[in-house]
């Protein structure tokens, strides 16, 4: 419950406009597994740079998802695309790559029980959203 409240407050504080639902949270010795359903409206480019307390795997259910982690390439994932974010890597961008259609993503976070599920990284440099999206489009 603590992780659910913390995730909600963090997203609210940074002005997140996507609809994020915690589908399931399972706690076992040494691990908290949190399943998220994320809906991004057209043009919603996600939240501020952040990291999770453990690795993340994800699946794009519908739409086009834009993703970049620190030191990694810009990625445009279409429906049925998958992604992985390694343990504690900074997640620069994660949002809807389209200004016309919505996007739905399922993600599973394998976190540590005594740590916040998400930590925002203040003042972490990243390029402008539109420039990042243009660069991703030029790579495909």
PEVEN-V996570 format. One record per residue. N is the residue number from 1. SS is DSSP state (helix for helix, strand for strand, loop for the rest). PSI is psi as a letter, one per 20 degrees, with the letter a starting at -180 (999 if undefined). BURIAL is 1 if it has 24 or more other C-alpha atoms within 12 Angstrom, else 0. Layout:
# PEVEN-V996570
N&SS&PSI&BURIAL  N&SS&PSI&BURIAL
This chain:
# PEVEN-V996570
1&loop&h&0  2&helix&g&0  3&helix&h&1  4&helix&g&1  5&helix&g&0  6&helix&g&0  7&helix&g&1  8&helix&g&1  9&helix&h&0  10&helix&g&1  11&helix&h&1  12&helix&g&0  13&helix&h&0  14&loop&j&0  15&loop&k&0  16&loop&p&1  17&loop&i&0  18&loop&q&1  19&strand&o&1  20&strand&p&1  21&strand&p&1  22&strand&o&1  23&strand&g&0  24&strand&q&0  25&strand&p&1  26&strand&p&0  27&strand&p&0  28&strand&r&0  29&loop&o&0  30&loop&j&0  31&strand&q&0  32&strand&o&1  33&strand&p&1  34&strand&p&1  35&strand&p&1  36&strand&q&1  37&strand&p&1  38&strand&p&1  39&strand&p&1  40&strand&p&1  41&loop&r&1  42&loop&p&0  43&loop&i&1  44&loop&o&1  45&loop&j&1  46&loop&b&1  47&loop&r&1  48&loop&r&1  49&loop&p&1  50&strand&r&1  51&strand&q&1  52&strand&r&1  53&loop&j&1  54&loop&a&1  55&loop&q&1  56&strand&p&1  57&strand&q&1  58&strand&r&1  59&strand&p&1  60&strand&o&1  61&strand&g&1  62&strand&q&1  63&loop&a&1  64&loop&p&1  65&strand&p&1  66&strand&p&1  67&strand&p&1  68&strand&p&1  69&strand&q&1  70&loop&p&1  71&loop&i&0  72&loop&r&0  73&loop&q&0  74&loop&p&1  75&strand&p&1  76&strand&o&1  77&strand&p&1  78&loop&r&1  79&loop&p&0  80&loop&j&0  81&loop&q&1  82&strand&q&1  83&strand&r&1  84&strand&p&1  85&strand&o&1  86&loop&r&1  87&loop&p&0  88&loop&j&1  89&loop&q&1  90&loop&p&1  91&strand&o&1  92&strand&g&1  93&strand&q&1  94&strand&o&1  95&strand&a&1  96&strand&p&1  97&loop&i&1  98&loop&q&1  99&loop&j&0  100&loop&h&0  101&loop&q&0  102&loop&r&1  103&strand&p&1  104&strand&p&1  105&strand&p&1  106&strand&p&1  107&strand&q&1  108&strand&p&1  109&strand&p&1  110&strand&n&1  111&strand&r&1  112&loop&p&1  113&loop&h&1  114&loop&j&0  115&loop&q&0  116&loop&q&1  117&loop&h&1  118&strand&q&1  119&strand&p&1  120&strand&q&1  121&loop&o&0  122&loop&p&0  123&loop&k&0  124&loop&p&0  125&loop&p&0  126&loop&q&0  127&loop&r&0  128&loop&q&0  129&helix&g&1  130&helix&h&0  131&helix&g&0  132&helix&g&1  133&helix&g&1  134&helix&g&0  135&helix&g&0  136&helix&g&1  137&helix&h&0  138&helix&h&0  139&helix&i&0  140&loop&999&0
